[in-house]
Amino acid sequence: LLIAQVTQALNDDDIFAAIESVKKLQTQWQAIGYSGQREENQLWQKFRKVNDQLFAKRDEAKLADQSIRKIQQTELTDQLESYQQQLVEPLPESELFTLQENIEALRTNIVNQKPVIKSVVTQAEKLLNQITIQLSQISDNKKAKTWQLVFDCLEGLAGNNALTNEEFSESLAGLPNAWQKRLQECYQNNNEIDRSNKTLELEILASKESPEEFKAQRLQVQVQLMQSQMLSGQTIDLTNSLVEWLKLGKLSQVDLPLLSRVKAIYC
């Protein structure tokens, strides 16, 4: 009966599942009593022969799997190396995002395959890290460019009070809409409020040194900030602080030294 069962397992399409079944049959064989020298030997030879065939079939399946995996690994490695070549030269942000999506999809596909080809996963993750760094650099460059444009416009506004609304609007070209609106509001604001203390406040919030001659005044502002709980550990929004600085009124040449100090915080 055990020989019949192990022979049937030989025809199982899932060779690895068949091996597990046969291991259980071997345990059952060992538990059966001795059947005499002649019968025991003949039966064992038949049983062992089928077992040997099964394990040989398993070894062939393993070799086939290894061959397929090797081909897959080569193909995946070649694909990732082609992506690596694309990263040799700086790419536009849109192309980096597309490349990131492709590599992430490839990595997910590899991880979902069992067993996982770890070397290819590592290679994919290194590429994704490179792309993340490049995207971060592009983002930082965009922010730096925006800040430079903002302060170029503010310096133009402070240094030239004769600018018409149309001329000033033209100078805002290239800025994000939010900043265009903020600077327009500053241009149209006819209030004249001294920005000295607000400038010191910005420097304190940004942990930026103030000129030595304002040391005593800075200390007073710092005390006021502590009393208003602005330095009590809550998140500091320097962009919002600059917007508040701008809302104090229209810029003039008197504000240029202050504007220079504020610019040093953001640029």
Kinemage of the C-alpha trace (Angstrom):
@kinemage 1
@onewidth
@group {chain A} dominant
@subgroup {mainchain}
@vectorlist {calphas} color= white
{ca leu a 1} P 0.000 0.000 0.000
{ca leu a 2} L 2.821 2.415 0.842
{ca ile a 3} L 4.608 1.548 -2.404
{ca ala a 4} L 1.392 2.293 -4.335
{ca gln a 5} L 1.027 5.629 -2.566
{ca val a 6} L 4.628 6.699 -3.179
{ca thr a 7} L 4.288 5.657 -6.835
{ca gln a 8} L 1.192 7.833 -7.133
{ca ala a 9} L 3.133 10.749 -5.600
{ca leu a 10} L 5.646 10.372 -8.429
{ca asn a 11} L 2.964 11.694 -10.821
{ca asp a 12} L 2.170 14.748 -8.677
{ca asp a 13} L 2.752 17.998 -10.605
{ca asp a 14} L 3.884 19.737 -7.434
{ca ile a 15} L 7.090 17.831 -6.801
{ca phe a 16} L 7.855 19.665 -3.570
{ca ala a 17} L 4.436 18.841 -2.111
{ca ala a 18} L 4.975 15.227 -3.230
{ca ile a 19} L 8.296 15.107 -1.364
{ca glu a 20} L 6.599 16.206 1.844
{ca ser a 21} L 3.985 13.452 1.409
{ca val a 22} L 6.680 10.863 0.777
{ca lys a 23} L 8.555 11.848 3.925
{ca lys a 24} L 5.427 10.984 5.889
{ca leu a 25} L 5.201 7.645 4.039
{ca gln a 26} L 8.798 6.912 5.009
{ca thr a 27} L 7.890 7.477 8.648
{ca gln a 28} L 4.968 5.064 8.287
{ca trp a 29} L 7.268 2.490 6.639
{ca gln a 30} L 9.620 2.613 9.609
{ca ala a 31} L 6.706 2.046 11.982
{ca ile a 32} L 5.579 -1.196 10.247
{ca gly a 33} L 6.861 -4.455 11.691
{ca tyr a 34} L 9.470 -6.679 10.066
{ca ser a 35} L 8.074 -8.854 7.236
{ca gly a 36} L 10.863 -11.384 6.926
{ca gln a 37} L 14.226 -11.082 5.207
{ca arg a 38} L 13.083 -11.977 1.674
{ca glu a 39} L 9.913 -9.891 1.558
{ca glu a 40} L 11.387 -7.025 3.555
{ca asn a 41} L 14.310 -6.587 1.170
{ca gln a 42} L 12.205 -6.852 -2.017
{ca leu a 43} L 9.582 -4.438 -0.770
{ca trp a 44} L 12.191 -1.987 0.486
{ca gln a 45} L 13.993 -1.987 -2.868
{ca lys a 46} L 10.734 -1.145 -4.671
{ca phe a 47} L 9.874 1.547 -2.145
{ca arg a 48} L 13.379 3.026 -2.216
{ca lys a 49} L 13.511 3.025 -6.034
{ca val a 50} L 10.426 5.225 -6.279
{ca asn a 51} L 11.770 7.443 -3.515
{ca asp a 52} L 15.032 7.884 -5.401
{ca gln a 53} L 13.106 8.794 -8.550
{ca leu a 54} L 11.131 11.409 -6.638
{ca phe a 55} L 14.199 13.017 -5.115
{ca ala a 56} L 15.949 13.010 -8.497
{ca lys a 57} L 12.887 14.717 -9.966
{ca arg a 58} L 13.047 17.289 -7.149
{ca asp a 59} L 16.712 17.977 -7.862
{ca glu a 60} L 15.885 18.524 -11.540
{ca ala a 61} L 13.111 20.968 -10.547
{ca lys a 62} L 15.532 22.841 -8.294
{ca leu a 63} L 18.067 23.141 -11.098
{ca ala a 64} L 15.344 24.379 -13.449
{ca asp a 65} L 14.211 26.942 -10.876
{ca gln a 66} L 17.786 28.090 -10.322
{ca ser a 67} L 18.264 28.481 -14.071
{ca ile a 68} L 15.045 30.496 -14.388
{ca arg a 69} L 16.003 32.645 -11.392
{ca lys a 70} L 19.441 33.283 -12.875
{ca ile a 71} L 17.865 34.421 -16.134
{ca gln a 72} L 15.403 36.628 -14.210
{ca gln a 73} L 18.205 38.096 -12.123
{ca thr a 74} L 20.222 38.915 -15.246
{ca glu a 75} L 17.213 40.537 -16.935
{ca leu a 76} L 16.298 42.563 -13.828
{ca thr a 77} L 19.903 43.629 -13.266
{ca asp a 78} L 20.181 44.764 -16.888
{ca gln a 79} L 16.950 46.740 -16.512
{ca leu a 80} L 18.193 48.463 -13.346
{ca glu a 81} L 21.549 49.215 -14.952
{ca ser a 82} L 19.715 50.912 -17.820
{ca tyr a 83} L 17.900 53.036 -15.240
{ca gln a 84} L 21.253 53.777 -13.598
{ca gln a 85} L 22.592 55.041 -16.928
{ca gln a 86} L 19.675 57.463 -17.148
{ca leu a 87} L 20.749 58.957 -13.825
{ca val a 88} L 24.277 59.718 -15.027
{ca glu a 89} L 23.096 63.078 -16.374
{ca pro a 90} L 20.740 65.409 -14.442
{ca leu a 91} L 17.105 64.756 -15.351
{ca pro a 92} L 14.073 67.076 -15.190
{ca glu a 93} L 11.841 66.581 -12.178
{ca ser a 94} L 9.026 65.014 -14.248
{ca glu a 95} L 11.384 62.393 -15.703
{ca leu a 96} L 12.760 61.608 -12.251
{ca phe a 97} L 9.236 60.991 -10.951
{ca thr a 98} L 8.522 58.655 -13.908
{ca leu a 99} L 11.774 56.785 -13.324
{ca gln a 100} L 10.992 56.548 -9.605
{ca glu a 101} L 7.581 55.007 -10.351
{ca asn a 102} L 9.101 52.469 -12.766
{ca ile a 103} L 11.798 51.367 -10.337
{ca glu a 104} L 9.362 51.174 -7.415
{ca ala a 105} L 7.002 49.005 -9.504
{ca leu a 106} L 9.931 46.773 -10.430
{ca arg a 107} L 11.071 46.520 -6.802
{ca thr a 108} L 7.541 45.623 -5.652
{ca asn a 109} L 7.335 42.918 -8.308
{ca ile a 110} L 10.668 41.441 -7.163
{ca val a 111} L 9.680 41.486 -3.489
{ca asn a 112} L 6.416 39.676 -4.266
{ca gln a 113} L 8.321 36.823 -5.932
{ca lys a 114} L 9.406 33.965 -3.668
{ca pro a 115} L 12.208 33.478 -2.980
{ca val a 116} L 13.196 37.132 -3.194
{ca ile a 117} L 16.290 38.009 -5.248
{ca lys a 118} L 17.848 40.147 -2.524
{ca ser a 119} L 20.730 41.520 -4.600
{ca val a 120} L 18.310 42.990 -7.146
{ca val a 121} L 16.114 44.478 -4.402
{ca thr a 122} L 19.203 46.139 -2.889
{ca gln a 123} L 20.183 47.515 -6.299
{ca ala a 124} L 16.677 48.920 -6.836
{ca glu a 125} L 16.615 50.546 -3.398
{ca lys a 126} L 19.979 52.232 -4.039
{ca leu a 127} L 18.587 53.737 -7.246
{ca leu a 128} L 15.448 54.917 -5.450
{ca asn a 129} L 17.641 56.575 -2.827
{ca gln a 130} L 19.620 58.369 -5.547
{ca ile a 131} L 16.409 59.649 -7.096
{ca thr a 132} L 15.095 60.818 -3.709
{ca ile a 133} L 18.289 62.801 -3.162
{ca gln a 134} L 18.063 64.384 -6.622
{ca leu a 135} L 14.390 65.286 -6.151
{ca ser a 136} L 15.204 66.822 -2.781
{ca gln a 137} L 17.969 68.885 -4.378
{ca ile a 138} L 15.615 70.093 -7.117
{ca ser a 139} L 13.064 71.066 -4.473
{ca asp a 140} L 15.699 72.963 -2.481
{ca asn a 141} L 16.868 74.757 -5.626
{ca lys a 142} L 13.282 75.751 -6.447
{ca lys a 143} L 12.798 77.161 -2.956
{ca ala a 144} L 16.096 79.047 -3.131
{ca lys a 145} L 15.174 80.492 -6.523
{ca thr a 146} L 11.751 81.547 -5.251
{ca trp a 147} L 13.258 83.295 -2.207
{ca gln a 148} L 15.755 85.099 -4.413
{ca leu a 149} L 12.978 86.291 -6.716
{ca val a 150} L 10.879 87.411 -3.729
{ca phe a 151} L 13.673 89.569 -2.333
{ca asp a 152} L 14.646 90.900 -5.768
{ca cys a 153} L 11.067 92.179 -6.058
{ca leu a 154} L 11.079 93.574 -2.517
{ca glu a 155} L 14.382 95.352 -3.074
{ca gly a 156} L 13.013 96.827 -6.293
{ca leu a 157} L 9.886 97.933 -4.472
{ca ala a 158} L 11.798 99.478 -1.581
{ca gly a 159} L 14.293 101.240 -3.823
{ca asn a 160} L 11.874 102.642 -6.344
{ca asn a 161} L 8.714 104.211 -4.953
{ca ala a 162} L 7.854 105.507 -8.407
{ca leu a 163} L 6.992 102.036 -9.706
{ca thr a 164} L 3.518 101.871 -11.244
{ca asn a 165} L 1.203 99.015 -10.391
{ca glu a 166} L 1.674 97.622 -13.900
{ca glu a 167} L 5.469 97.797 -13.665
{ca phe a 168} L 5.437 96.104 -10.290
{ca ser a 169} L 3.080 93.381 -11.522
{ca glu a 170} L 5.487 92.659 -14.370
{ca ser a 171} L 8.348 92.315 -11.906
{ca leu a 172} L 6.426 89.542 -10.135
{ca ala a 173} L 6.455 87.285 -13.204
{ca gly a 174} L 7.961 83.916 -12.338
{ca leu a 175} L 6.803 83.939 -8.710
{ca pro a 176} L 4.205 81.469 -7.392
{ca asn a 177} L 0.692 82.944 -7.264
{ca ala a 178} L 0.690 83.030 -3.455
{ca trp a 179} L 3.772 85.255 -3.391
{ca gln a 180} L 2.467 87.478 -6.178
{ca lys a 181} L -0.630 88.125 -4.081
{ca arg a 182} L 1.389 88.817 -0.910
{ca leu a 183} L 3.705 91.274 -2.629
{ca gln a 184} L 0.811 93.024 -4.357
{ca glu a 185} L -0.798 93.516 -0.947
{ca cys a 186} L 2.466 94.959 0.343
{ca tyr a 187} L 2.666 97.314 -2.639
{ca gln a 188} L -0.894 98.538 -2.096
{ca asn a 189} L -0.483 98.951 1.673
{ca asn a 190} L 0.056 102.653 2.449
{ca asn a 191} L 0.700 102.175 6.183
{ca glu a 192} L 4.055 103.331 7.536
{ca ile a 193} L 4.954 101.211 10.572
{ca asp a 194} L 8.488 100.877 11.858
{ca arg a 195} L 9.792 97.368 11.129
{ca ser a 196} L 12.760 97.441 13.538
{ca asn a 197} L 11.235 95.270 16.247
{ca lys a 198} L 9.623 92.913 13.749
{ca thr a 199} L 13.012 92.491 12.062
{ca leu a 200} L 14.592 91.611 15.401
{ca glu a 201} L 11.764 89.175 16.012
{ca leu a 202} L 12.503 87.448 12.704
{ca glu a 203} L 16.197 87.189 13.574
{ca ile a 204} L 15.386 85.735 16.991
{ca leu a 205} L 12.967 83.162 15.554
{ca ala a 206} L 15.532 82.189 12.919
{ca ser a 207} L 18.375 82.082 15.496
{ca lys a 208} L 20.163 84.709 13.420
{ca glu a 209} L 22.553 87.248 14.927
{ca ser a 210} L 21.447 90.892 14.988
{ca pro a 211} L 23.779 93.883 14.622
{ca glu a 212} L 25.609 94.660 17.876
{ca glu a 213} L 24.007 98.092 18.206
{ca phe a 214} L 20.578 96.448 18.602
{ca lys a 215} L 21.629 94.133 21.424
{ca ala a 216} L 19.534 95.819 24.130
{ca gln a 217} L 16.534 96.215 21.833
{ca arg a 218} L 16.796 92.552 20.805
{ca leu a 219} L 16.712 91.465 24.447
{ca gln a 220} L 13.469 93.393 24.973
{ca val a 221} L 11.905 91.798 21.891
{ca gln a 222} L 13.020 88.372 23.052
{ca val a 223} L 11.342 88.881 26.428
{ca gln a 224} L 8.140 89.951 24.668
{ca leu a 225} L 8.246 86.844 22.492
{ca met a 226} L 8.675 84.615 25.529
{ca gln a 227} L 5.775 86.328 27.252
{ca ser a 228} L 3.598 85.727 24.190
{ca gln a 229} L 4.712 82.077 24.242
{ca met a 230} L 6.204 82.258 20.748
{ca leu a 231} L 9.403 80.652 22.039
{ca ser a 232} L 7.701 78.001 24.166
{ca gly a 233} L 8.464 75.103 21.856
{ca gln a 234} L 5.665 75.554 19.363
{ca thr a 235} L 6.455 75.228 15.654
{ca ile a 236} L 7.978 78.377 14.179
{ca asp a 237} L 6.749 79.320 10.696
{ca leu a 238} L 9.316 81.703 9.235
{ca thr a 239} L 7.359 82.140 6.024
{ca asn a 240} L 4.300 83.301 7.947
{ca ser a 241} L 6.530 85.583 10.049
{ca leu a 242} L 7.826 87.228 6.876
{ca val a 243} L 4.265 87.716 5.637
{ca glu a 244} L 3.466 89.494 8.921
{ca trp a 245} L 6.583 91.622 8.409
{ca leu a 246} L 5.355 92.619 4.948
{ca lys a 247} L 1.876 93.490 6.213
{ca leu a 248} L 3.310 96.317 8.319
{ca gly a 249} L 3.195 98.611 5.320
{ca lys a 250} L 4.643 99.659 2.017
{ca leu a 251} L 8.416 99.343 1.692
{ca ser a 252} L 10.615 102.364 1.135
{ca gln a 253} L 14.316 103.156 0.962
{ca val a 254} L 14.334 103.495 4.749
{ca asp a 255} L 13.592 99.773 4.934
{ca leu a 256} L 16.494 98.687 2.714
{ca pro a 257} L 18.935 98.015 5.619
{ca leu a 258} L 16.231 96.010 7.397
{ca leu a 259} L 15.373 94.182 4.181
{ca ser a 260} L 19.030 93.243 3.796
{ca arg a 261} L 19.022 91.662 7.265
{ca val a 262} L 15.774 89.827 6.601
{ca lys a 263} L 17.056 88.557 3.246
{ca ala a 264} L 20.031 86.948 5.010
{ca ile a 265} L 17.554 84.741 6.891
{ca tyr a 266} L 15.897 83.303 3.803
{ca cys a 267} L 18.556 83.412 1.070
